[in-house]
């Protein structure tokens, strides 16, 4: 049990609490102005020891920067692109403010002030990621028994506003294919299968089943600056994607171990073009010049176009979910809710008919 003693200082009488840690080591806490404060602290220590929640008062002296090393090392299990974005957010946004700060001195109010003052003009994505890094490091501090609770949790951060996707019509997709020159067949493939760029360029000849008209997605490339790193698809799950027969006929025939979509004369994946001046951006610019309604799309927008065309063709949501590799049909509906607006009109018409029958039945 804890014992309480008093001692004299230049400022007056103070009280000391002597107690043993869960490991049996004797320690103390000094500086209490009243015996009641000392008793309250002693009681708190004993309860926390019984609950297995004891945190040594000195533990909170460890800095955010010291813990960040461990936290970032744990994130190496993530996909390279995800790990890189977290490391970048730590280095640019979190480290300058919090690196030398003891975890025990971080408060909810200080974190909120940081969010409010340091991220003006930044996108919600940037803010949420930086906050997530700090909060994640403090979660580790809680698990390591350095602090009792993560006081960064519950801070208000800006919400992402879901924007409308850009979809190409069939005619616009054909125009983009024609303007893409030697890459036209690849553009058509992306715009009708819904694959991400890294998934598409990761395909080998053995992944294409021409008899079943399917592509098996079991690997994907992540572009890290000027180099590619091979890993698993975003969902980490293998899936089978249908390939329209007319698209399949335009795809190159390659050996089982060769890349389907490769650089001309080299068995290497097609690099992602510059978003400002690459061949894709130039093809889009020519389409926009010829068609004032043509949207300024990116290669990833071809994924949205594939979903749009599938919905227009009458595909059910579960099939589309499997095609694009979403975790659930609910996620597909959430991401592409704008594609189903016409369904709301159908619901209204159906309910109108039901209400009409109510009065018809009453009249009879």
C-alpha distance (Angstrom), angle and dihedral (degrees) to the residues before:
residue distance angle dihedral
X1 . . .
X2 3.78 . .
X3 3.79 120.1 .
X4 3.77 127.0 -152.4
X5 3.77 125.7 -146.1
X6 3.76 135.0 171.0
X7 3.78 132.5 -133.3
X8 3.77 136.9 178.9
X9 3.79 127.4 -111.7
X10 3.79 134.4 174.1
X11 3.79 87.1 -95.9
X12 3.78 95.2 51.2
X13 3.80 139.4 -93.1
X14 3.77 117.4 -14.2
X15 3.82 133.0 -177.5
X16 3.80 131.0 -131.5
X17 3.80 127.3 -157.2
X18 3.81 116.0 -150.6
X19 3.81 116.8 -165.1
X20 3.79 143.4 146.8
X21 3.79 124.7 -108.4
X22 3.84 120.0 -128.8
X23 3.83 86.7 -94.8
X24 3.84 90.4 58.2
X25 3.79 95.7 -108.3
X26 3.80 114.4 142.4
X27 3.80 116.0 -127.0
X28 3.77 138.8 152.4
X29 3.78 144.2 -147.4
X30 3.78 119.3 -143.2
X31 3.77 139.5 -172.5
X32 3.81 104.1 62.4
X33 3.82 111.0 151.5
X34 3.80 95.5 -155.0
X35 3.79 134.4 34.3
X36 3.79 89.0 -125.6
X37 3.81 91.2 59.7
X38 3.80 89.2 50.2
X39 3.81 91.9 48.5
X40 3.80 91.5 49.0
X41 3.81 91.3 51.4
X42 3.82 91.6 47.4
X43 3.80 91.3 51.4
X44 3.81 91.1 48.6
X45 3.79 91.0 51.6
X46 3.80 93.0 51.5
X47 3.81 93.1 47.8
X48 3.80 92.4 47.9
X49 3.81 90.2 50.6
X50 3.80 91.3 51.3
X51 3.81 91.4 49.6
X52 3.79 93.5 45.5
X53 3.80 90.2 -117.3
X54 3.79 99.8 113.3
X55 3.80 116.1 141.5
X56 3.77 119.4 -174.0
X57 3.83 111.4 -123.1
X58 3.81 89.6 -128.8
X59 3.82 93.3 52.8
X60 3.79 93.2 80.7
X61 3.81 90.5 65.5
X62 3.80 90.8 82.6
X63 3.78 109.0 106.0
X64 3.78 130.3 -123.0
X65 3.81 89.1 -118.8
X66 3.81 92.1 56.2
X67 3.79 91.6 51.2
X68 3.80 92.8 42.9
X69 3.80 90.0 67.6
X70 3.81 90.7 59.8
X71 3.80 94.2 40.3
X72 3.81 94.1 51.3
X73 3.81 90.4 45.7
X74 3.81 89.0 56.3
X75 3.81 89.7 53.2
X76 3.80 91.6 62.7
X77 3.79 86.2 90.6
X78 3.82 88.3 69.8
X79 3.79 124.7 87.7
X80 3.83 110.8 -75.9
X81 3.80 93.5 -111.9
X82 3.82 92.0 52.6
X83 3.80 93.0 46.2
X84 3.79 90.6 49.5
X85 3.82 93.6 51.4
X86 3.82 91.3 51.3
X87 3.80 92.8 48.2
X88 3.80 90.5 48.5
X89 3.81 92.0 49.7
X90 3.81 90.9 50.0
X91 3.80 93.0 49.1
X92 3.81 97.3 44.5
X93 3.80 105.2 33.5
X94 3.81 112.6 14.7
X95 3.80 106.5 33.3
X96 3.85 97.4 58.2
X97 3.80 91.3 55.6
X98 3.80 105.7 33.1
X99 3.83 110.6 19.7
X100 3.84 96.6 104.8
X101 3.79 96.3 32.4
X102 3.84 116.9 114.8
X103 3.80 109.0 -121.9
X104 3.79 90.1 -131.2
X105 3.81 91.6 62.7
X106 3.80 97.6 53.6
X107 3.78 112.8 108.0
X108 3.78 134.9 -172.9
X109 3.80 91.1 -114.1
X110 3.81 93.6 52.4
X111 3.78 93.0 50.7
X112 3.80 91.1 48.1
X113 3.80 90.6 50.2
X114 3.81 89.4 51.4
X115 3.80 91.7 52.2
X116 3.81 92.1 47.3
X117 3.82 97.3 45.7
X118 3.81 107.8 31.4
X119 3.79 101.5 45.2
X120 3.78 104.2 51.3
X121 3.79 109.2 144.6
X122 3.82 92.7 12.2
X123 3.79 121.2 125.5
X124 3.82 118.8 -104.7
X125 3.81 88.8 -114.2
X126 3.82 91.9 59.2
X127 3.81 92.5 46.6
X128 3.80 95.0 46.1
X129 3.80 92.8 48.5
X130 3.83 94.0 48.8
X131 3.80 91.5 46.9
X132 3.80 89.6 47.8
X133 3.80 90.8 54.7
X134 3.81 93.4 52.5
X135 3.80 93.4 42.6
X136 3.81 90.5 47.7
X137 3.81 91.6 53.1
X138 3.80 90.3 49.9
X139 3.81 90.0 48.9
X140 3.80 85.8 58.3
X141 3.81 88.9 50.3
X142 3.82 89.1 56.5
X143 3.80 92.4 48.5
X144 3.81 90.2 49.2
X145 3.83 90.1 51.5
X146 3.79 93.1 -117.6
X147 3.81 93.9 125.5
X148 3.78 132.5 16.3
X149 3.80 96.6 -128.7
X150 3.79 141.1 5.2
X151 3.80 102.7 -109.5
X152 3.81 91.9 -173.7
X153 3.79 90.8 71.3
X154 3.78 114.4 99.2
X155 3.81 95.0 32.3
X156 3.81 113.1 144.4
X157 3.80 113.6 -113.8
X158 3.82 128.2 175.9
X159 3.78 116.9 -89.0
X160 3.75 123.7 -124.2
X161 3.78 112.5 -110.3
X162 3.76 110.3 -140.1
X163 3.77 109.9 -128.6
X164 3.78 129.6 -157.8
X165 3.79 117.1 -93.2
X166 3.78 122.0 -123.0
X167 3.79 111.5 -119.4
X168 3.78 127.6 -171.8
X169 3.77 120.7 -141.3
X170 3.80 118.8 -129.7
X171 3.81 89.3 -99.7
X172 3.81 92.4 49.3
X173 3.80 92.4 48.5
X174 3.81 89.8 52.0
X175 3.80 90.4 49.9
X176 3.82 90.9 51.3
X177 3.81 91.1 48.1
X178 3.80 90.2 52.1
X179 3.81 92.6 48.0
X180 3.82 93.4 48.4
X181 3.79 93.7 72.0
X182 3.81 113.7 -166.9
X183 3.81 89.2 7.7
X184 3.80 94.0 53.9
X185 3.81 96.2 103.4
X186 3.79 90.0 50.1
X187 3.82 90.8 51.8
X188 3.81 89.9 49.8
X189 3.81 89.8 50.6
X190 3.82 92.5 52.0
X191 3.81 92.3 45.3
X192 3.82 94.3 52.8
X193 3.82 104.3 35.3
X194 3.80 101.9 41.5
X195 3.80 93.8 -134.4
X196 3.76 120.3 155.0
X197 3.80 115.1 -116.5
X198 3.82 93.4 -107.8
X199 3.80 91.6 49.3
X200 3.80 93.1 49.4
X201 3.80 96.5 49.0
X202 3.80 89.3 45.6
X203 3.80 92.1 63.9
X204 3.80 117.5 113.6
X205 3.78 126.9 -164.1
X206 3.81 91.0 -100.3
X207 3.82 90.3 59.5
X208 3.83 93.0 63.5
X209 3.81 116.0 84.3
X210 3.80 102.8 -167.8
X211 3.79 93.6 -177.9
X212 3.82 93.9 56.5
X213 3.83 92.2 31.1
X214 3.79 91.8 -127.3
X215 3.80 138.9 132.5
X216 3.80 119.7 -149.5
X217 3.80 112.4 -142.0
X218 3.78 109.6 -155.4
X219 3.82 102.8 135.5
X220 3.78 139.6 31.1
X221 3.79 139.6 -172.0
X222 3.79 122.7 -123.4
X223 3.79 115.8 -157.5
X224 3.80 111.2 -133.8
X225 3.78 105.2 -173.1
X226 3.79 106.2 -62.1
X227 3.80 96.2 -12.8
X228 3.79 137.0 70.1
X229 3.80 126.3 -129.8
X230 3.78 119.6 -162.1
X231 3.80 118.7 -136.2
X232 3.77 143.3 132.2
X233 3.83 126.2 -55.9
X234 3.79 116.9 -84.2
X235 3.82 92.3 -95.8
X236 3.84 90.7 45.3
X237 3.81 86.4 -130.0
X238 3.79 129.4 111.4
X239 3.79 115.4 -122.6
X240 3.79 139.9 177.0
X241 3.81 119.5 -124.9
X242 3.82 125.7 -165.4
X243 3.81 118.4 -123.0
X244 3.82 117.5 -154.5
X245 3.80 109.0 -117.8
X246 3.81 94.0 -123.2
X247 3.80 89.6 51.8
X248 3.81 91.6 47.5
X249 3.80 91.0 55.1
X250 3.81 90.2 56.7
X251 3.81 94.2 50.6
X252 3.81 119.1 102.4
X253 3.81 118.9 -103.2
X254 3.81 109.7 -126.9
X255 3.78 139.1 167.4
X256 3.85 117.4 -87.2
X257 3.79 93.6 -101.8
X258 3.81 97.9 41.7
X259 3.80 127.9 94.9
X260 3.81 113.5 -100.1
X261 3.79 93.5 -150.5
X262 3.79 105.1 38.8
X263 3.76 140.5 149.0
X264 3.79 112.5 -85.0
X265 3.80 108.8 -84.8
X266 3.83 92.9 -2.8
X267 3.80 128.1 89.3
X268 3.79 94.4 -134.3
X269 3.82 130.8 110.4
X270 3.80 118.4 -92.2
X271 3.84 106.0 -99.1
X272 3.76 118.0 -125.4
X273 3.84 107.7 -99.9
X274 3.79 123.4 -123.0
X275 3.83 109.1 -83.7
X276 3.81 90.4 -136.4
X277 3.80 105.8 38.6
X278 3.81 108.8 6.4
X279 3.78 125.8 117.6
X280 3.82 92.4 -94.3
X281 3.82 94.0 52.3
X282 3.80 90.1 47.5
X283 3.81 91.8 50.7
X284 3.82 90.5 50.1
X285 3.81 90.7 48.8
X286 3.81 91.0 54.1
X287 3.81 90.7 49.0
X288 3.81 91.4 49.7
X289 3.79 90.3 50.8
X290 3.82 90.6 53.8
X291 3.83 95.8 40.3
X292 3.81 120.8 36.7
X293 3.84 90.8 -160.8
X294 3.80 94.2 54.6
X295 3.85 108.7 116.2
X296 3.80 123.7 -133.5
X297 3.80 96.0 -108.6
X298 3.79 132.0 -179.2
X299 3.80 126.0 -145.7
X300 3.83 88.7 -97.9
X301 3.80 89.7 57.4
X302 3.81 87.8 66.5
X303 3.81 85.2 70.2
X304 3.80 88.7 59.1
X305 3.80 90.2 47.0
X306 3.82 90.5 54.7
X307 3.81 90.2 53.1
X308 3.81 91.0 47.3
X309 3.80 92.0 51.7
X310 3.82 90.6 47.1
X311 3.81 91.5 52.0
X312 3.81 90.3 47.8
X313 3.80 89.1 51.5
X314 3.81 90.3 55.4
X315 3.80 100.1 -106.0
X316 3.81 114.0 161.8
X317 3.78 121.2 -116.5
X318 3.81 94.6 -112.3
X319 3.80 91.4 56.5
X320 3.82 91.4 47.9
X321 3.80 90.0 49.2
X322 3.80 90.5 56.1
X323 3.79 91.7 45.1
X324 3.80 95.7 54.7
X325 3.81 95.8 35.5
X326 3.79 100.1 -118.5
X327 3.80 118.7 163.5
X328 3.80 92.4 -122.4
X329 3.79 143.3 1.4
X330 3.81 87.0 -113.0
X331 3.80 89.1 61.6
X332 3.81 90.7 50.8
X333 3.80 90.9 50.7
X334 3.80 90.3 48.1
X335 3.82 95.0 48.9
X336 3.79 94.7 43.6
X337 3.80 101.0 31.5
X338 3.82 90.6 129.4
X339 3.82 90.3 64.5
X340 3.78 91.3 62.1
X341 3.82 98.3 53.9
X342 3.80 90.3 108.4
X343 3.79 88.5 59.1
X344 3.80 88.0 63.8
X345 3.81 88.9 59.7
X346 3.79 89.1 52.3
X347 3.81 90.3 50.2
X348 3.82 90.3 50.9
X349 3.81 91.7 49.8
X350 3.81 91.4 48.5
X351 3.80 93.0 49.7
X352 3.81 90.2 46.3
X353 3.79 88.8 56.5
X354 3.82 90.4 49.9
X355 3.81 92.0 51.0
X356 3.80 89.7 47.4
X357 3.79 90.7 55.4
X358 3.81 90.1 52.2
X359 3.78 91.7 63.5
X360 3.79 93.0 38.0
X361 3.80 89.5 54.9
X362 3.81 91.1 46.4
X363 3.82 91.7 50.4
X364 3.79 91.5 53.0
